[in-house]
Amino acid sequence: MEVNPRIQVEHTVTEEVTGVDLVASQIEIAMGASLEELGLQQENIGCIGSAIQCRITTEDPENGFVPDNGRIITYRSPGGYGVRMDGGAGFSGSVITPYFDSLLVKVSTRSATFHRAVRKMLCVLSEFRIRGVKTNIPFLQRVMAHEDFITGNVDTTFIDKEASSLLSRYQDESKALKILTYLSEVLVNGTDIAGLQGSPGPVPAPLPDVSGKPPPGYKQILDEEGPEGLAAAVRAHQGLLLTDTTWRDAHQSLLMTRMRTSELVTAAPITARHMSNLFSLEMWGGATFDVALRFLHECPWKRLELLRELVPNIPFQMLLRGANAVGYTSYPDNAVHEFVRHAADAGVDIFRVFDSLNYVENMLLGIDAVRRAGGVAEAAVCYTGDLSRADGGGKYNVEYYLDICQKFVDAGAHILCIKDMAGLLKPQAAKILVGAMRQRFPDVPIHVHTHDTAGTGVASMLACYEAGADIVDVAMDAFSGVTSQPSLGAVLNSLNHPNTDFDQDKIFQINNYWEQVRRMYRCFDPGTQATSTEVYRHEIPGGQYTNMLFQANSMGLGKEWERVKEAYAEANQVFGDVVKVTPSSKVVGDLAQIMVSNGLSGDDVIAQAGTLNFPTSVKEFLQGYLGEPHGGFPEPFRSQALRGAPVVKGRPGATMEPLDFTRMKEDLIQRHGGWISDRDVMSYAMYPDVFDEYANHCNKFGDVSKLKTEMMFQPLKMGEEYVYRYDKGRKFYIRPVAMGEVDASTGMQDVFFELNGEPKQIQILNQSTAGAAVTRPKADASLKNQVGAPMAGKVLEVRVAVGTPVNVGDPLCLLSAMKMETLVSSPIKGIVQSVEVTAGESVGPQDLLITINPPSSLQE
C-alpha cells in the first residue's frame, strides 16, 4: 500500500498486483470514507502475479539522458490483455519542447509470473512506433533483456555497472521514415543517380521458380582440389569453356555499370541451375565497386555475399587492378593484401589480375596477394596495337607479350589471360598470340577477354580456341555485342563441335529475362547502337566508352563526341602510345576531354605543357604513381608538365606507409556509427571520399538497395501502392498520397504518404527554390592574369583568397567533373585580386575563377 502523501509514479504497479484503484481510493478517503468502509484492511489485500512499469520518455541514452525535442511524426502504442497505458504528451503531431517533462507515456504489464511480465514488456516495447524524436525505448529493451535483471540479481548500482552494454550506440530503427524521406527527395527533386536519362522501361516478368540443390560445377573442383587442381581440370577439358560477363563487364560496357544488385539476385538461382557448366561468372571488381558506392548507394561487399549464397556451384571471378586494387591509384601493399583477403573470404574465387601499363612489378604484388589469400591467380597481359601488322605490332610485338607472361608463370600464376579491353584483337592476331603462348606454356590454361566494338569478337574468339585457348569471355545475347563481349549464343553455335554442356532452351529462358532487364535500364543506354571499326583508330576500351560518352555529355561536350574520340587517339600519342585500361585509360580520357574543352590539339598540349592545368590523373601518371609505361615516359613533355613536382621511381606502393586499419575503423565508427564493419573499412581505404558520401547517405536514407528498381529510378506515382521489403518476412506498404505547395519563405515542401495504412508527412527542401542559375563572366584568353575553368564541373576547394601572393604553378582551386579532378594552378606570379567562386559551386568551361595582379602592377 502506498503511504506517501501523494501518489507516486510507480502506483500503477501496486494497482495491477493488488486490484486496488489507488487514485479513486485516495479521493474517497479525502471525502471522508474510512479504510474499513473501502474494504482496505491489510488482511484483504493480496498480491496477484507480477507487474512492471516502464516510463517512455524522449530522453536520449546516448547523450546522458538529455531530453530530445521536436515534432512527433508517428506515434503508435500497443495494447492487449495485461497491458496498461497511462498517457502523457505522446501523440502524432505533438511538439515536444525542452521546457517540460519528457514523459510520453507510462506503460505497465501484468502477468502471473515476473518472467512472463518481462516477456510481455519486451513485446510491448518492440511494438511502439515513435518517430521524429529520440526515445529511451532501446535502452529499456536492453534492461528488460539483461540476464541479471531477469534473474533479479540487481541493486541500485545495476545501471552503473552495466553502462557499457546498456548505453552502447544502437542503430536508428526508423527504417520506414528514412526510406520515406528518400522517396520524398526523388518526388520533389528527382533521382540522385547520375547518368539517368528519361524513364526506365517496364519491369521484367518474374522468372520461373527453381528448386533443389544446384548441380556441381567448377566451384566444387576448386574447393576439393585447389587452384592447381582447377587449372589441371581446365587443361584436361575437351572443348571450349566459357565465362559469362553479364554480371559485370557487359553492363559496365553498355549501361555505365549501373546494374543494381536486385536484378542480379533475381537471376542468380536459375543461373546456378541452368548454367552450371560455366567456367566462371565475372561479377565483381573493376568499376562495379566504385559505381555501387558512388552512384547506386549500395555496398559492393553485400552484393558479393548475397550472390555467393545463391550461386554455390559456379566460380566467381573479379577484376583486380593489380597494385591499384579496385581504385584509380596505387595503394600501400598492406591495403592490397587486406582487400584481396576480404574478397576471397566473401566469395571471390578467381582473381583476374592486371596492370593498366603491363608494369610487371605491380602485377607481381597482385599475384602474390591472391596466392596468399588462397585464390586462383589469373594473370592478364593487356593487349594493344595490332600483331597482324606488317611490322609485327611495333613495340608491342609477340616477344613483348611472351616475356611478360613468362614472368607471370614464374611468379606462380595459375591461369594466363589475354585482356583485349578495346576489341583490338583481330582473328589473325589472335592466332599469332595464342599460338605462341600455347607453344611456350603448354600446361597453363589460357583465358581470352575481348570486346565486340568492331564486330569481330565472335570470329576472334573462335580463332583463339582454334589456336589453343581454353576459355573465352562471352555475354548473354541480350547484353552482348558492340562495346560489350561477344554473344554467348553465337559462340556456342559457331563451334565446329557444338558444346553440348548447355541446354539452349534454358539459356533462351534466361536471356529473355536479360532482354527485359536491358529494356528497363534503357535510361542508362548512351545509344551505341552499332559496331564500329573506328575503334582500331581511337582504341577506347569498351568498358570506358559509355562512361566517357556520359562524361562528355555532363561536361557539355556531347555534340563534340567525334572530336573527343579523335582527341583520345592524340592524347595517347602525347603519352607515347601507352597500354590503355583503367586507370591508364582514364588518364588518356581525362586529357582528351580537357583538350576538347579548351580547343587544343595533341601538338598544342606538348607545346604548352609548362603552362596548362592538367587533370590530377595526368599529373599522377607522369609522376609515376601508376608505374612505368613500356618504353618510358615521354620527354621533355613529362618534365615540363610536372614543373618540378616529385616523381616516383619503381613500384609506387613499395614506399608508401602501411594503412592503420584499426585506427581507420575507430575513426569511421566515430563519424558514421557502430554499423561500420571491417569490409566497410576496406571500401574507405579504396575510396575515402566516396565511402563517406555513401555512409552519410545510408545514415540519412537507410538501405535504399532494397528498394525495387522502379522505385529508385523514377518518382512514385500518386495513389499507387508499393512494397519495400527491408528484411526477411518484413515489409512496408507505401502509398504516396499528395504533395503540398512549396513554402515560399523556407523552400520546404510537404509530401504525404500512407505507410501500412497510417498517414505520414515528410518535409523536403525543394532545390528549385535555391535561386536562379548564376551567370558567370568568361575569362579573357588573351589576358594571362584571368584564370578560367579548364572544364565544366564543380568547385571542390578554393585554396587562395584576395591578397594571397602566388607564384607560377601554385594551386588556386580544385575542380571535379565525373571522377575527373583538375587542380587549377597560377599561370603567372602576382597577388590574387579577386576570387569569383566558392566551394560547392558549378562552373562552365572558361568561366572566370580568379584574377591575379601581375608583378608589374604590384606596389614596390
C-alpha positions in Angstrom: 0.0 0.0 0.0 1.3 3.5 -0.9 1.9 5.5 2.2 3.4 8.7 0.6 1.3 11.9 0.9 0.9 11.9 -2.8 0.5 9.2 -5.5 3.9 8.0 -6.8 4.6 7.4 -10.5 5.0 3.7 -9.7 1.5 3.4 -8.3 0.3 1.6 -11.4 2.4 -1.5 -10.4 0.7 -1.5 -6.9 -2.8 -1.2 -8.6 -2.0 -4.0 -11.0 -0.9 -6.6 -8.4 -3.4 -5.6 -5.7 -6.5 -4.8 -7.8 -7.0 -1.6 -5.8 -7.7 1.7 -7.6 -5.4 3.9 -5.5 -6.4 7.2 -7.1 -10.1 6.5 -6.6 -9.5 5.3 -3.0 -7.5 8.4 -2.2 -10.2 10.7 -3.4 -12.9 8.8 -1.4 -10.7 9.0 1.7 -10.4 12.7 1.2 -14.2 12.9 1.1 -14.4 11.2 4.5 -14.5 7.5 3.8 -12.6 5.2 6.1 -10.3 2.4 5.1 -12.7 0.0 6.7 -15.5 1.3 4.6 -13.5 0.9 1.5 -12.5 -2.7 2.4 -8.9 -1.8 2.6 -7.8 -3.9 5.6 -4.4 -5.4 5.4 -5.8 -8.9 5.5 -7.9 -8.2 2.5 -5.0 -7.1 0.3 -3.0 -9.7 -1.6 -0.6 -9.9 -4.4 -1.9 -11.1 -7.8 1.0 -12.0 -10.1 3.7 -9.6 -11.0 3.7 -6.2 -12.8 6.4 -3.9 -14.4 6.2 -0.3 -15.3 8.4 1.5 -17.9 8.4 5.2 -18.5 8.6 6.0 -22.2 10.4 9.4 -22.5 12.2 11.4 -25.1 15.4 11.1 -23.2 18.5 10.2 -25.3 20.5 7.5 -23.6 23.4 8.1 -25.9 23.6 11.7 -24.7 23.5 11.4 -20.9 19.7 11.0 -21.0 19.3 14.7 -22.1 15.7 15.1 -23.3 15.3 15.3 -27.1 12.7 17.7 -28.5 10.9 18.2 -31.8 7.7 17.2 -33.6 6.4 13.6 -33.3 5.8 12.4 -36.8 4.5 8.9 -36.0 3.0 7.7 -32.7 1.6 4.2 -32.3 1.3 2.4 -29.0 0.5 -1.3 -28.4 -2.3 -2.8 -26.3 -3.7 -6.1 -25.2 -4.6 -8.2 -22.1 -2.4 -7.2 -19.1 -1.1 -4.0 -20.8 -1.9 -0.6 -19.3 -1.1 2.8 -20.7 -1.1 6.0 -18.6 -0.9 8.8 -21.1 1.5 11.8 -21.2 2.4 14.0 -24.1 2.6 11.3 -26.8 0.5 11.6 -29.9 1.2 12.1 -33.6 1.8 15.8 -34.4 2.6 16.8 -30.8 5.6 19.1 -30.3 7.9 18.1 -27.5 9.6 21.2 -26.1 12.7 21.3 -23.9 10.9 23.1 -21.1 8.6 20.4 -19.7 8.6 16.8 -18.6 9.9 14.5 -21.3 7.4 11.7 -20.4 5.3 10.4 -23.3 3.5 7.5 -21.7 3.8 5.1 -18.7 3.3 1.5 -19.8 2.7 -1.3 -17.4 2.4 -5.0 -18.0 1.0 -7.7 -15.6 1.2 -11.4 -15.8 1.1 -14.4 -13.5 4.9 -14.5 -13.0 7.7 -12.0 -13.2 9.3 -13.7 -16.2 6.0 -13.5 -18.1 5.6 -9.9 -17.2 9.1 -9.2 -18.6 8.4 -11.1 -21.8 5.2 -9.1 -22.2 7.0 -5.8 -21.6 9.6 -6.7 -24.2 6.9 -7.4 -26.7 5.1 -4.2 -25.9 8.3 -2.1 -26.2 9.0 -3.6 -29.7 5.5 -2.7 -30.9 5.8 1.0 -30.1 6.3 3.2 -33.2 7.5 6.7 -32.3 9.3 8.7 -35.0 10.5 12.3 -35.0 12.2 12.4 -31.6 14.6 10.0 -29.9 13.3 7.9 -27.1 14.7 5.6 -24.3 12.9 2.5 -25.7 16.1 0.8 -26.9 17.6 1.3 -23.5 14.6 -0.1 -21.8 14.7 -3.1 -24.1 18.3 -3.8 -23.1 17.4 -3.6 -19.4 14.4 -6.0 -19.8 16.6 -8.5 -21.7 19.6 -8.4 -19.4 20.2 -11.7 -17.6 20.8 -10.0 -14.2 17.5 -8.2 -14.4 15.6 -11.3 -15.4 17.1 -13.3 -12.5 16.6 -10.5 -10.0 20.3 -10.1 -9.4 20.2 -6.3 -9.4 20.5 -3.4 -7.0 20.8 0.4 -7.3 24.3 0.1 -8.9 23.0 -2.1 -11.8 22.9 0.7 -14.4 26.4 2.0 -13.5 27.9 -1.5 -13.6 26.3 -2.4 -16.9 26.6 1.0 -18.6 28.8 -0.3 -21.4 26.2 -2.8 -22.6 23.0 -0.8 -21.7 24.1 2.5 -23.1 26.1 1.4 -26.1 25.3 3.0 -29.5 22.4 1.5 -31.3 21.2 1.9 -34.8 18.2 4.1 -35.6 15.3 1.8 -36.1 13.2 4.3 -38.1 13.8 2.5 -41.4 10.4 3.5 -42.7 10.9 7.2 -42.0 14.3 7.1 -43.7 13.0 5.4 -46.8 10.0 7.8 -47.0 12.5 10.7 -46.8 14.5 9.3 -49.7 11.3 8.6 -51.8 10.2 12.2 -51.0 13.5 13.5 -52.2 13.0 11.8 -55.5 9.4 13.1 -55.8 10.4 16.7 -55.0 13.9 16.9 -56.6 14.3 13.9 -58.9 16.5 10.9 -58.7 20.1 11.3 -57.4 21.5 8.5 -59.6 23.9 10.2 -62.1 23.6 9.4 -65.7 19.9 8.6 -65.8 18.2 10.0 -68.9 14.4 9.6 -69.4 12.4 7.0 -67.7 13.1 3.3 -67.2 11.3 0.6 -69.2 8.7 -1.9 -68.0 9.5 -4.2 -65.1 10.7 -7.7 -66.2 8.3 -10.6 -65.8 9.1 -13.0 -62.9 11.5 -15.9 -63.7 10.1 -19.3 -63.1 10.8 -20.8 -59.7 13.6 -23.2 -59.4 14.1 -25.6 -56.6 16.5 -28.2 -55.5 20.3 -28.1 -55.0 22.2 -26.7 -58.0 24.3 -29.3 -59.8 28.0 -29.4 -59.0 30.3 -27.2 -61.2 33.9 -26.0 -61.4 33.5 -24.4 -57.9 33.4 -27.9 -56.4 36.5 -28.9 -58.3 38.2 -25.8 -56.9 37.1 -26.4 -53.4 38.2 -30.0 -53.5 41.4 -29.8 -55.5 42.6 -26.2 -55.1 43.8 -23.7 -57.7 46.3 -26.1 -59.2 43.6 -28.8 -59.5 41.3 -26.4 -61.2 43.9 -25.4 -63.7 44.6 -29.1 -64.5 40.9 -29.8 -64.9 40.7 -26.9 -67.4 43.6 -28.2 -69.5 42.1 -31.7 -69.4 38.6 -30.5 -70.6 37.7 -31.3 -74.2 36.2 -28.3 -75.8 35.8 -24.6 -75.1 34.9 -23.3 -71.7 33.0 -20.0 -71.2 33.0 -17.2 -68.7 29.8 -15.1 -68.6 30.4 -11.4 -68.1 26.8 -10.2 -68.0 27.0 -9.6 -64.2 29.9 -7.2 -64.6 31.7 -6.1 -67.7 28.7 -6.4 -70.0 26.6 -3.9 -68.2 29.7 -1.8 -67.4 30.3 -1.6 -71.2 26.7 -1.0 -72.2 24.9 0.7 -69.3 27.7 2.7 -67.5 27.9 0.0 -64.8 24.5 1.0 -63.4 23.1 -2.5 -62.8 21.7 -2.9 -59.3 22.1 -5.9 -57.1 18.4 -6.7 -57.2 18.4 -7.7 -60.9 21.4 -10.0 -60.3 19.8 -11.6 -57.3 16.7 -12.3 -59.3 18.8 -14.1 -62.0 21.1 -16.0 -59.6 19.0 -19.1 -58.7 18.1 -20.0 -62.3 21.7 -19.2 -63.5 23.1 -21.6 -60.8 20.9 -24.4 -62.0 20.8 -24.0 -65.8 24.4 -22.6 -66.5 26.3 -24.7 -64.0 28.9 -25.7 -66.7 30.2 -22.2 -67.0 33.9 -21.9 -66.1 33.1 -18.8 -64.1 30.8 -15.8 -63.7 32.6 -12.5 -63.9 30.6 -10.5 -61.4 32.7 -8.2 -59.2 35.6 -5.7 -59.2 36.5 -3.2 -61.8 34.2 -0.2 -62.0 31.3 -2.1 -60.2 32.9 -1.5 -56.8 33.2 2.3 -57.3 29.8 2.7 -59.0 28.0 0.7 -56.4 29.1 3.1 -53.7 29.2 6.3 -55.7 26.0 6.2 -57.7 23.8 3.3 -56.7 24.3 3.7 -52.9 24.9 0.0 -52.5 27.5 -1.9 -50.6 29.6 -4.0 -53.1 30.5 -6.4 -50.3 26.9 -7.2 -49.6 26.3 -7.8 -53.3 29.1 -10.4 -53.3 27.9 -12.1 -50.2 24.3 -12.3 -51.4 25.2 -13.7 -54.8 27.7 -16.2 -53.3 24.9 -17.6 -51.1 22.6 -18.1 -54.2 25.3 -19.5 -56.5 27.4 -22.1 -54.7 28.5 -24.1 -57.7 30.0 -21.6 -60.3 33.3 -19.9 -59.6 33.1 -16.2 -59.0 35.6 -14.1 -60.9 36.6 -10.5 -60.2 38.8 -7.9 -61.9 41.7 -6.8 -59.8 43.8 -3.9 -61.0 47.0 -5.2 -59.5 48.6 -2.7 -57.2 45.6 -0.4 -57.9 43.2 -3.0 -56.4 39.8 -1.6 -57.5 40.8 2.1 -57.4 42.4 4.6 -59.7 45.7 5.0 -57.9 48.3 3.0 -56.1 47.9 1.8 -52.5 50.2 0.6 -49.8 51.0 -3.1 -50.1 49.0 -4.0 -46.9 45.9 -2.4 -48.4 46.1 -4.6 -51.5 46.7 -7.8 -49.4 43.9 -7.0 -47.0 41.5 -6.2 -49.7 42.2 -9.4 -51.6 41.9 -11.4 -48.3 38.5 -10.0 -47.6 37.3 -10.5 -51.2 38.4 -14.2 -51.1 36.6 -14.6 -47.7 33.4 -13.0 -49.1 33.2 -15.3 -52.1 35.6 -14.4 -54.9 37.4 -17.5 -56.4 39.3 -16.3 -59.4 41.1 -13.0 -59.5 41.9 -11.7 -62.9 44.9 -9.6 -62.0 46.1 -7.0 -64.5 48.1 -3.7 -64.6 47.0 -0.8 -66.6 50.5 -0.4 -68.1 51.5 -4.1 -68.1 54.0 -3.0 -65.4 55.2 -6.3 -64.1 56.2 -5.1 -60.6 52.7 -4.0 -59.9 51.4 -7.3 -61.2 53.6 -9.4 -59.0 52.2 -7.8 -55.9 48.7 -8.7 -57.1 49.6 -12.3 -57.9 51.3 -12.7 -54.5 48.3 -11.2 -52.7 45.9 -13.7 -54.4 48.0 -16.7 -53.8 48.4 -15.8 -50.1 44.6 -15.5 -49.9 44.1 -18.9 -51.4 42.6 -17.7 -54.6 43.1 -18.5 -58.3 45.6 -16.1 -59.8 44.6 -15.4 -63.4 47.4 -13.1 -64.6 46.3 -10.9 -67.5 48.5 -9.3 -70.1 46.8 -6.3 -71.6 46.7 -6.3 -75.4 47.1 -3.2 -77.5 48.3 -2.4 -81.1 48.0 -5.0 -83.8 50.2 -8.1 -84.1 48.9 -8.7 -87.6 50.5 -5.5 -88.9 53.5 -5.8 -91.3 55.8 -4.6 -88.6 54.6 -7.3 -86.2 53.0 -4.8 -83.8 55.9 -2.4 -83.3 57.0 -2.1 -79.7 54.0 -4.3 -78.7 55.2 -7.5 -80.5 54.9 -11.2 -79.7 58.1 -11.3 -77.7 56.8 -8.4 -75.6 53.8 -10.4 -74.5 55.6 -13.7 -74.1 58.2 -12.1 -71.9 55.5 -10.7 -69.6 53.7 -14.0 -69.5 56.9 -15.8 -68.6 57.3 -13.6 -65.5 53.7 -14.3 -64.6 54.2 -18.0 -64.8 57.5 -17.8 -62.8 55.5 -15.8 -60.1 53.0 -18.7 -59.7 50.1 -17.6 -61.9 47.5 -20.4 -62.2 46.0 -19.2 -65.5 47.2 -16.8 -68.2 44.8 -14.3 -69.7 44.9 -12.0 -72.7 42.9 -8.9 -71.8 41.8 -7.2 -75.0 40.0 -4.3 -73.4 39.2 -2.3 -76.6 38.4 -5.2 -79.0 41.6 -4.7 -81.0 42.5 -8.4 -81.2 41.7 -9.3 -84.8 41.3 -13.0 -85.7 44.7 -13.3 -87.4 46.4 -11.5 -84.5 44.6 -13.8 -82.1 46.0 -16.9 -83.8 49.5 -15.5 -83.7 49.4 -14.5 -80.0 47.5 -17.5 -78.6 49.5 -19.9 -80.7 52.8 -18.5 -79.4 51.5 -18.7 -75.8 50.3 -22.2 -76.2 53.7 -23.3 -77.6 55.6 -21.6 -74.8 53.3 -22.6 -71.9 51.7 -26.0 -72.9 50.4 -26.8 -69.3 49.0 -23.4 -68.4 45.3 -22.6 -69.1 44.8 -19.6 -71.5 41.7 -17.4 -71.0 40.9 -14.6 -73.5 38.8 -11.5 -72.9 37.7 -9.1 -75.7 35.1 -6.5 -76.6 33.0 -6.7 -79.8 33.3 -3.0 -80.6 34.5 -3.6 -84.2 32.1 -6.6 -84.7 34.9 -9.2 -85.0 34.5 -10.6 -81.4 33.0 -13.9 -82.3 35.5 -14.6 -85.1 38.4 -13.6 -82.8 37.2 -15.9 -80.0 36.8 -18.8 -82.4 40.3 -18.1 -83.7 41.7 -18.1 -80.1 40.0 -21.5 -79.5 41.5 -23.0 -82.6 44.9 -21.7 -81.7 44.8 -23.4 -78.2 42.8 -21.1 -75.8 40.8 -22.9 -73.1 38.4 -20.3 -72.0 36.8 -17.2 -73.6 34.6 -14.4 -72.2 31.1 -14.0 -73.6 27.9 -12.3 -72.5 24.3 -13.3 -72.6 22.9 -12.4 -76.1 20.8 -9.5 -74.7 23.9 -7.9 -73.1 26.4 -8.7 -75.9 27.8 -7.0 -78.9 29.2 -3.5 -79.6 31.3 -2.3 -76.6 30.4 -5.5 -74.6 31.6 -9.0 -75.1 30.7 -11.4 -78.0 27.4 -13.3 -77.8 27.4 -16.5 -75.8 24.8 -18.0 -78.1 26.8 -17.0 -81.3 30.0 -18.6 -80.0 28.2 -21.8 -78.9 26.5 -22.2 -82.3 29.7 -21.4 -84.3 31.9 -24.1 -82.8 32.8 -27.0 -85.1 31.7 -29.4 -82.4 28.8 -27.6 -80.6 29.2 -27.6 -76.8 26.5 -30.0 -75.5 27.1 -28.9 -71.9 24.4 -26.2 -72.2 20.7 -26.6 -72.8 19.9 -23.8 -75.2 16.2 -23.8 -74.4 17.1 -22.9 -70.8 19.6 -20.3 -72.0 16.9 -18.7 -74.1 14.7 -18.6 -71.0 17.4 -16.8 -69.0 18.3 -14.5 -72.0 14.6 -13.5 -72.2 14.9 -12.1 -68.7 18.0 -10.2 -69.6 16.3 -8.7 -72.6 13.6 -7.3 -70.3 16.2 -6.0 -67.9 18.0 -4.3 -70.8 14.7 -2.5 -71.7 14.2 -1.5 -68.1 17.7 0.0 -68.0 17.2 2.0 -71.2 17.5 5.2 -69.2 21.3 4.4 -69.0 21.8 3.4 -72.6 24.0 6.0 -74.3 22.9 4.9 -77.7 25.9 2.9 -79.1 23.6 1.0 -81.5 26.2 -0.4 -83.9 29.7 -1.8 -84.2 32.4 0.5 -85.4 35.9 -0.3 -86.8 36.8 3.2 -85.8 38.0 1.6 -82.5 41.1 0.4 -84.4 42.0 4.1 -84.6 41.0 5.6 -81.3 41.5 2.4 -79.2 39.0 3.4 -76.5 38.3 0.4 -74.2 34.8 -1.0 -74.3 34.3 -0.6 -70.6 35.3 3.1 -70.8 33.4 4.0 -74.0 29.9 4.5 -72.5 31.2 6.2 -69.3 33.3 8.5 -71.3 30.4 9.4 -73.5 28.3 10.2 -70.4 31.2 12.3 -69.0 31.4 14.2 -72.3 27.7 14.9 -72.1 28.0 16.0 -68.5 30.8 18.5 -69.4 28.8 19.9 -72.3 30.8 18.1 -74.9 28.2 15.7 -76.2 27.9 17.4 -79.6 31.7 17.2 -79.9 31.9 13.4 -79.3 33.6 12.7 -82.6 36.3 15.2 -81.7 36.6 13.6 -78.2 37.4 10.3 -79.9 40.0 11.9 -82.1 41.5 13.7 -79.1 41.7 10.4 -77.3 43.9 9.0 -80.0 46.0 12.2 -80.0 46.3 12.1 -76.2 47.6 8.5 -76.4 50.4 9.6 -78.7 51.2 12.5 -76.3 51.9 9.9 -73.7 54.0 7.8 -76.1 51.3 5.2 -77.1 50.6 3.5 -73.8 48.5 0.5 -72.8 45.0 1.8 -72.1 42.9 0.2 -69.4 41.6 1.5 -66.1 43.2 3.5 -64.7 45.7 4.4 -67.5 42.7 4.7 -69.9 41.2 7.3 -67.5 44.4 9.3 -67.8 44.2 9.4 -71.6 40.4 10.1 -71.5 40.8 12.9 -69.0 43.4 14.6 -71.1 41.2 14.2 -74.2 38.2 15.9 -72.5 40.5 18.8 -71.4 41.8 19.1 -75.0 38.3 19.4 -76.5 37.1 21.7 -73.7 40.0 24.1 -74.5 40.3 23.6 -78.2 43.7 22.0 -78.1 45.4 19.5 -80.4 48.0 17.0 -79.3 50.7 19.2 -80.6 49.3 22.2 -78.6 49.4 20.1 -75.4 53.1 19.3 -76.0 53.9 22.9 -76.8 52.1 24.3 -73.8 53.0 21.6 -71.3 54.6 24.1 -69.0 51.5 26.2 -68.5 48.4 24.0 -68.9 46.3 22.9 -66.0 46.4 19.1 -66.3 43.9 16.8 -64.5 45.1 15.2 -61.3 45.1 11.8 -63.0 47.5 13.1 -65.7 49.9 14.6 -63.2 49.9 11.5 -61.0 50.5 9.3 -64.1 53.5 11.4 -65.1 54.8 11.3 -61.5 54.9 7.5 -61.7 52.0 6.7 -59.4 50.7 4.1 -61.8 54.1 2.6 -62.5 56.2 2.9 -65.7 54.9 2.6 -69.2 56.6 0.4 -71.8 59.4 2.5 -73.4 59.4 5.0 -70.5 57.8 8.4 -70.1 57.9 10.9 -73.0 60.4 13.7 -72.5 60.7 16.7 -72.4 56.9 16.7 -72.1 56.9 14.9 -68.7 59.4 17.3 -67.1 57.6 20.4 -68.5 54.2 19.2 -67.3 55.4 18.3 -63.8 57.2 21.6 -63.3 59.5 20.2 -60.6 56.9 18.0 -58.9 58.4 14.9 -57.3 58.5 11.6 -59.2 58.2 8.1 -58.0 60.8 5.5 -59.1 59.9 1.8 -59.1 56.7 0.3 -57.8 54.8 3.1 -56.0 53.2 1.0 -53.3 56.6 -0.2 -52.1 57.5 3.1 -50.5 54.0 4.0 -49.2 53.3 3.9 -45.4 51.0 1.0 -44.4 47.5 1.8 -43.6 46.3 1.5 -39.9 43.0 -0.3 -40.4 42.3 -0.4 -36.6 42.5 3.4 -36.3 40.7 3.8 -39.5 37.8 1.8 -38.2 37.7 3.7 -35.0 37.5 7.0 -36.9 34.8 5.7 -39.2 32.7 4.5 -36.3 33.1 7.9 -34.6 31.9 9.6 -37.8 29.2 7.3 -39.1 28.2 4.9 -36.3 28.6 1.4 -34.9 27.5 -0.3 -38.1 30.9 0.1 -39.7 32.4 -3.3 -40.5 35.9 -4.4 -41.4 34.8 -4.6 -45.1 33.5 -1.1 -44.9 37.0 -0.1 -43.8 38.3 -1.6 -47.0 35.8 0.4 -49.0 37.0 3.5 -47.3 40.7 2.6 -47.9 39.9 2.3 -51.7 37.6 5.4 -51.9 37.7 7.6 -48.8 35.5 10.5 -50.1 33.1 8.2 -51.9 32.6 6.0 -48.9 32.0 9.0 -46.6 29.2 10.1 -49.0 27.8 6.6 -49.1 27.8 6.3 -45.3 26.1 9.7 -45.0 23.5 8.6 -47.5 22.9 5.4 -45.5 22.5 7.2 -42.2 20.1 9.7 -43.8 18.0 7.5 -46.1 18.6 3.9 -44.9 19.2 0.9 -47.1 17.9 2.0 -50.5 19.5 -1.1 -52.1 16.3 -3.0 -51.0 14.0 -0.7 -52.9 12.7 -2.1 -56.1 14.5 -0.6 -59.2 11.3 1.1 -60.5 11.2 2.9 -57.1 14.8 4.0 -57.4 14.9 5.3 -61.0 11.7 7.4 -61.1 9.3 9.2 -58.7 6.5 7.1 -57.3 3.1 7.5 -58.9 0.5 9.2 -56.6 -2.1 6.7 -55.3 -0.3 3.6 -56.2 0.8 1.1 -53.5 4.5 -0.1 -53.4 6.1 -2.7 -51.2 9.5 -2.2 -49.5 10.9 -5.5 -48.2 13.6 -4.4 -45.6 14.2 -7.8 -44.1 13.2 -11.4 -44.4 9.4 -11.6 -43.8 9.2 -7.9 -43.0 7.9 -5.2 -45.4 6.3 -1.8 -45.6 3.4 -0.9 -47.8 3.9 2.6 -49.1 1.4 4.7 -50.9 2.2 8.3 -51.9 -1.0 10.4 -51.4 -0.2 14.0 -52.3 2.3 16.8 -52.4 1.8 20.2 -50.8 2.7 23.6 -52.1 6.3 24.9 -51.7 6.6 27.3 -48.7 7.9 30.5 -50.3 9.7 31.6 -47.2 11.5 28.3 -46.4 11.5 26.4 -49.7 10.1 23.3 -47.9 7.5 21.1 -49.4 5.3 18.5 -47.7 4.9 15.0 -49.1 2.1 12.9 -47.8 2.1 9.1 -47.6 0.2 6.2 -46.2 2.6 3.7 -44.6 0.9 0.4 -43.7 -2.3 2.3 -43.9 -1.2 5.1 -41.5 -0.8 8.7 -42.7 2.7 10.1 -42.7 4.1 13.5 -43.6 7.6 14.3 -44.8 9.1 17.8 -45.3 11.8 18.2 -48.1 13.7 21.2 -49.3 12.7 21.9 -52.9 16.1 22.5 -54.6 14.5 24.5 -57.4 13.9 27.3 -54.8 17.6 27.6 -54.2 17.8 30.6 -56.6 18.2 31.3 -60.3 21.2 29.9 -62.1 24.3 32.1 -61.8 25.6 33.7 -65.0 29.4 33.9 -64.7 31.7 36.1 -66.7 34.2 34.3 -69.0 37.9 34.6 -68.7 39.6 36.5 -71.5 42.1 34.0 -73.0 44.3 36.9 -74.2 44.9 38.0 -70.6 47.1 35.7 -68.6 46.1 37.2 -65.3 42.5 35.9 -65.8 42.2 32.2 -64.8 39.4 30.4 -66.4 37.9 26.9 -65.7 39.6 24.4 -68.0 36.4 22.3 -68.0 32.8 22.3 -66.7 32.4 20.9 -63.2 32.1 21.6 -59.5 34.5 23.6 -57.4 35.7 21.3 -54.6 38.2 23.6 -53.0 39.4 27.2 -53.2 43.0 27.4 -51.9 43.6 31.2 -52.1 41.9 34.4 -51.0 42.1 38.0 -52.2 45.6 39.3 -51.3 47.3 35.9 -51.4 50.7 36.1 -53.2 51.2 33.3 -55.7 54.0 32.0 -57.9 53.8 30.2 -61.3 52.3 26.8 -60.7 50.9 27.5 -57.2 47.5 25.8 -56.7 44.5 28.1 -56.9 41.4 25.8 -56.7 40.4 22.2 -57.3 37.6 21.3 -59.8 35.8 18.0 -60.3 33.7 16.5 -63.1 32.5 12.9 -63.1 35.5 11.2 -61.4 38.0 13.7 -63.0 39.7 16.2 -60.8 41.8 19.1 -62.0 44.0 21.3 -59.9 44.0 24.8 -61.4 47.3 26.5 -60.9 48.5 30.0 -61.3 49.9 30.9 -64.8 51.8 33.9 -63.5 53.4 35.4 -60.4 51.4 38.0 -58.6 48.8 38.7 -55.9 45.2 37.4 -56.1 43.0 40.3 -57.0 39.6 38.6 -57.0 38.1 35.1 -56.3 34.9 34.6 -58.3 33.8 31.2 -57.0 33.3 29.3 -53.7 33.5 25.6 -52.9 30.4 23.7 -54.0 29.5 26.0 -56.9 29.3 24.7 -60.5 31.2 26.3 -63.3 31.3 26.0 -67.1 34.2 25.9 -69.5 36.3 29.1 -69.3 34.2 30.6 -66.5 36.3 33.2 -64.7 37.7 31.7 -61.5 40.4 34.0 -60.2 42.1 37.2 -61.3 45.7 37.9 -60.4 47.6 41.2 -60.4 50.8 40.6 -62.2 54.2 41.8 -60.9 54.1 45.0 -63.0 51.1 46.2 -61.0 52.5 45.4 -57.6 53.5 48.2 -55.2 57.2 48.0 -54.7 
